[in-house]
Amino acid sequence: MSLDTIRARIAEAERDAGRPEGSVRLVAVSKKQPNERVAVVLEEGHRCFGENRVQEAAGKWPEFRERFDGIDLHLVGPLQTNKARQVFGLFQAIHSVDRPKLAKTLARLAQEEGHCPELFIQVNTGEEEQKAGILPGDADAFIEECRALDLPVQGLMCIPPVEEEASLHFALLAKIAERNGLSGLSMGMSGDFEKAISFGATHVRVGSAIFGERTG
Ligand SMILES: *Cc1c(COP(=O)(O)O)cnc(C)c1O
């Protein structure tokens, strides 16, 4: 699907939800996509991209940054603490803050570097064992802990279980965000971003619907 089509669908979902135009940010998830496809989307003027692996991002984005201004890169996948420093020079946002040890490492690096990417706390709304994220019951305390560390927490992120109705998870994430006074909601992917927008998503992470099937 073309970038224009996705943009039009986002705008329509904003209107349907009675939300201001432009209130949803499109994070184009370019992981495992050939560079030619990513370059096409950059040439169309899009600047906000998502990657799920630090290594992969480090291999392709410095070159794109030489060719295109204003790239806004978001890490949407798990982050190991030993790769955290690398993230500071590469990403403008992290959507996967999911444990106290990582929060402490980010706080220390933010002190040393004098800046910090925007942060989203990942919540494991489906309480799935194999999935990263703080459990819903621990979310309030963890948000508090991140704030006590002076981390710039922008909002929450979730990846609903594949076999479940995503709406329940979007609603739960929105509720946790609201009671903690957080405005950012990173939720919704290729198959359900319009639904996520109706539940208040501020950031949708759309990959295959823009770029096509992933390779590699
Ligand atoms: C890959 C990925 C996406 C994009 O998924 P699509 O179904 O291709 O839109 C979104 N969020 C995360 C965390 C991902 O890893």
The ligand as a Tripos MOL2 file, in Angstrom:
@<TRIPOS>MOLECULE
LIG
   15    15     1     0     0
SMALL
NO_CHARGES

@<TRIPOS>ATOM
      1 C1          7.4450   -5.3480   13.3470 C.3       1 LIG1
      2 C2          6.7770   -4.5130   14.3500 C.ar      1 LIG1
      3 C3          5.7120   -3.6700   14.0060 C.ar      1 LIG1
      4 C4          5.1500   -3.5660   12.5990 C.3       1 LIG1
      5 O1          4.4030   -4.6860   12.3100 O.3       1 LIG1
      6 P1          3.5170   -4.7700   10.9620 P.3       1 LIG1
      7 O2          2.5510   -5.8320   11.2420 O.co2     1 LIG1
      8 O3          4.4650   -5.0810    9.8670 O.co2     1 LIG1
      9 O4          2.8670   -3.4510   10.7840 O.co2     1 LIG1
     10 C5          5.1560   -2.8930   15.0080 C.ar      1 LIG1
     11 N1          5.6120   -2.9360   16.2680 N.ar      1 LIG1
     12 C6          6.6310   -3.7340   16.6390 C.ar      1 LIG1
     13 C7          7.0790   -3.7340   18.0570 C.3       1 LIG1
     14 C8          7.2400   -4.5570   15.7050 C.ar      1 LIG1
     15 O5          8.2540   -5.3590   16.0840 O.3       1 LIG1
@<TRIPOS>BOND
     1     1     2 1
     2     2     3 ar
     3     2    14 ar
     4     3     4 1
     5     3    10 ar
     6     4     5 1
     7     5     6 1
     8     6     7 2
     9     6     8 1
    10     6     9 1
    11    10    11 ar
    12    11    12 ar
    13    12    13 1
    14    12    14 ar
    15    14    15 1
@<TRIPOS>SUBSTRUCTURE
     1 LIG1         1 GROUP 0 **** ****
